[in-house]
Amino acid sequence: MQAIKEARAGARRARRSTAYRRHRRQQRVGREAEPAVSAAIRKGASRGRAGYIWQIASPKWQFDEATFERSASAFDNPDHVAISIHNYRWRLGLAEGEARYDELERKLAQLPSIEVPTITLEGDANGAPHPEPSAYANKFIGHYEHRRITRGIGHNLPQEAPRAFAQAIVDVDRF
């Protein structure tokens, strides 16, 4: 959450710069091309991008085509591109979120303590950007445990380490 908060603050500062205003002009021009880009992505480029992200986030995971296709079918949603782009823009503070969640966002931005029993999991080969557990461990004031899952496990723990993932669910229920 702190990283998101800092990114949003940085985005607010960046909005004041000349480079940002130039970037916004380019975005307006780029938006005119978005329908064509979205159509191309829906026709298959999205799957290639997703496969690339999977390889970066879980570099040691040797997933097969069938495993990828079961998940990649979610990209066939005609709203996938628009939703993904908006999510990135929102996280950077470049787009508004849904107003009905503003109060919840305000509360979350204060980084409240987490009181419920929690187990966090981290693969030893996680290639996705993530903070070290020590950066957030003090936010948990309820029963808390962090588990590092080894043997080349990346970012997709439910698929790469299903037993460890399921065991954490069983264990946290017993806290």
C-alpha positions as CSV (number, residue, x, y, z in Angstrom):
1,M,0.0,0.0,0.0
2,Q,2.8,2.4,0.8
3,A,4.3,1.9,-2.7
4,I,0.8,2.7,-4.2
5,K,0.5,5.7,-2.1
6,E,4.0,6.9,-3.1
7,A,3.2,6.2,-6.8
8,R,0.1,8.2,-6.6
9,A,1.9,11.1,-4.9
10,G,4.6,11.0,-7.6
11,A,1.9,10.9,-10.3
12,R,0.3,14.1,-8.8
13,R,3.7,15.8,-8.8
14,A,4.4,14.7,-12.4
15,R,1.1,16.1,-13.6
16,R,2.5,19.5,-13.0
17,S,5.4,19.0,-15.3
18,T,5.9,20.0,-19.0
19,A,6.7,16.4,-19.9
20,Y,3.5,15.2,-18.4
21,R,1.5,17.8,-20.4
22,R,3.3,16.6,-23.5
23,H,2.5,13.0,-22.6
24,R,-1.2,13.9,-22.1
25,R,-1.3,15.4,-25.6
26,Q,0.2,12.2,-27.0
27,Q,-2.4,10.2,-25.0
28,R,-5.2,12.2,-26.6
29,V,-3.8,11.4,-30.0
30,G,-3.3,7.8,-29.0
31,R,-6.9,7.4,-27.8
32,E,-8.0,7.9,-31.4
33,A,-6.2,4.7,-32.3
34,E,-7.4,2.7,-29.2
35,P,-10.4,1.0,-31.0
36,A,-8.0,-0.5,-33.6
37,V,-5.5,-1.4,-30.9
38,S,-8.2,-3.0,-28.8
39,A,-9.4,-5.0,-31.7
40,A,-5.9,-6.3,-32.4
41,I,-5.3,-7.2,-28.8
42,R,-8.7,-9.0,-28.6
43,K,-7.6,-11.1,-31.7
44,G,-4.7,-12.6,-29.9
45,A,-2.0,-10.2,-28.9
46,S,-3.4,-10.1,-25.4
47,R,-2.6,-13.8,-25.0
48,G,1.0,-13.2,-26.1
49,R,1.3,-10.4,-23.6
50,A,-0.1,-12.5,-20.8
51,G,2.3,-15.4,-21.6
52,Y,5.2,-12.9,-21.4
53,I,3.9,-11.6,-18.1
54,W,3.5,-15.2,-16.8
55,Q,7.2,-15.9,-17.8
56,I,8.4,-12.8,-16.0
57,A,6.4,-13.3,-12.8
58,S,7.1,-17.0,-12.6
59,P,10.4,-17.5,-14.5
60,K,11.0,-21.1,-13.3
61,W,7.4,-22.4,-13.8
62,Q,7.2,-24.8,-16.7
63,F,3.5,-24.4,-17.5
64,D,2.2,-26.1,-20.6
65,E,0.0,-24.7,-23.3
66,A,-3.2,-26.3,-21.9
67,T,-2.6,-24.7,-18.5
68,F,-2.1,-21.3,-20.1
69,E,-5.1,-21.6,-22.3
70,R,-7.4,-22.4,-19.3
71,S,-6.5,-19.0,-17.9
72,A,-6.0,-17.1,-21.1
73,S,-9.7,-17.7,-22.1
74,A,-10.4,-14.8,-19.7
75,F,-8.8,-12.5,-22.2
76,D,-11.5,-13.2,-24.7
77,N,-13.8,-10.8,-22.8
78,P,-14.4,-7.8,-25.0
79,D,-13.9,-5.5,-22.1
80,H,-10.5,-7.0,-21.1
81,V,-8.3,-4.4,-22.8
82,A,-10.3,-1.4,-21.5
83,I,-10.5,-2.7,-18.0
84,S,-6.7,-3.5,-17.9
85,I,-5.7,-0.1,-19.3
86,H,-8.0,1.7,-16.9
87,N,-6.6,-0.3,-13.9
88,Y,-3.1,0.7,-14.7
89,R,-4.1,4.3,-15.2
90,W,-6.1,4.3,-11.9
91,R,-3.2,2.8,-9.9
92,L,-0.9,5.6,-11.2
93,G,-3.4,8.2,-10.3
94,L,-4.1,9.1,-14.0
95,A,-7.7,8.0,-14.0
96,E,-10.6,8.3,-11.5
97,G,-11.9,5.2,-9.8
98,E,-15.5,4.3,-9.1
99,A,-17.0,7.0,-6.9
100,R,-19.0,4.4,-4.8
101,Y,-15.6,3.2,-3.5
102,D,-14.1,6.6,-2.6
103,E,-14.8,6.2,1.1
104,L,-13.2,2.8,1.2
105,E,-10.2,4.0,-0.8
106,R,-9.8,6.9,1.6
107,K,-9.7,4.4,4.5
108,L,-7.3,2.1,2.8
109,A,-5.0,5.0,1.9
110,Q,-4.5,5.5,5.7
111,L,-2.9,2.0,5.8
112,P,-5.0,0.6,8.7
113,S,-3.7,-2.3,10.8
114,I,-5.0,-5.8,9.8
115,E,-6.7,-7.5,12.7
116,V,-7.8,-10.8,11.1
117,P,-5.7,-13.9,11.2
118,T,-3.4,-13.9,8.1
119,I,-0.9,-16.0,6.4
120,T,1.1,-14.4,3.6
121,L,2.9,-16.5,1.0
122,E,5.8,-15.7,-1.2
123,G,7.4,-17.8,-3.9
124,D,11.2,-17.9,-3.9
125,A,11.3,-17.2,-7.6
126,N,8.6,-14.4,-7.7
127,G,9.5,-12.2,-10.6
128,A,6.6,-9.8,-10.1
129,P,7.4,-6.5,-8.3
130,H,6.7,-7.0,-4.6
131,P,7.9,-5.6,-1.3
132,E,9.9,-7.6,1.2
133,P,7.8,-9.2,3.9
134,S,9.5,-7.0,6.5
135,A,8.0,-3.9,4.8
136,Y,4.4,-5.0,5.7
137,A,4.7,-7.5,8.6
138,N,4.0,-4.9,11.3
139,K,0.7,-4.1,9.7
140,F,-0.7,-7.4,11.0
141,I,-1.8,-7.1,14.6
142,G,-3.8,-10.3,14.6
143,H,-2.2,-13.8,14.4
144,Y,0.2,-13.5,11.5
145,E,2.6,-15.8,9.7
146,H,4.7,-15.4,6.5
147,R,5.7,-18.5,4.5
148,R,8.3,-18.6,1.8
149,I,7.5,-21.3,-0.7
150,T,10.7,-22.8,-2.2
151,R,11.7,-24.9,-5.2
152,G,11.4,-22.2,-7.9
153,I,7.9,-21.0,-7.1
154,G,7.0,-17.7,-8.7
155,H,4.0,-15.3,-8.5
156,N,1.1,-17.7,-9.3
157,L,1.1,-19.7,-6.0
158,P,-2.4,-21.3,-6.5
159,Q,-1.2,-23.0,-9.7
160,E,2.5,-23.4,-9.0
161,A,2.2,-24.6,-5.4
162,P,-1.4,-25.7,-4.9
163,R,-0.7,-27.9,-1.8
164,A,1.1,-25.1,0.0
165,F,-1.6,-22.6,-1.0
166,A,-4.4,-24.9,0.2
167,Q,-2.5,-25.8,3.4
168,A,-2.2,-22.0,4.2
169,I,-6.0,-21.7,3.9
170,V,-6.6,-24.7,6.2
171,D,-4.0,-23.4,8.7
172,V,-5.3,-19.8,8.9
173,D,-8.8,-21.2,9.5
174,R,-7.4,-22.8,12.7
175,F,-5.8,-19.6,14.0
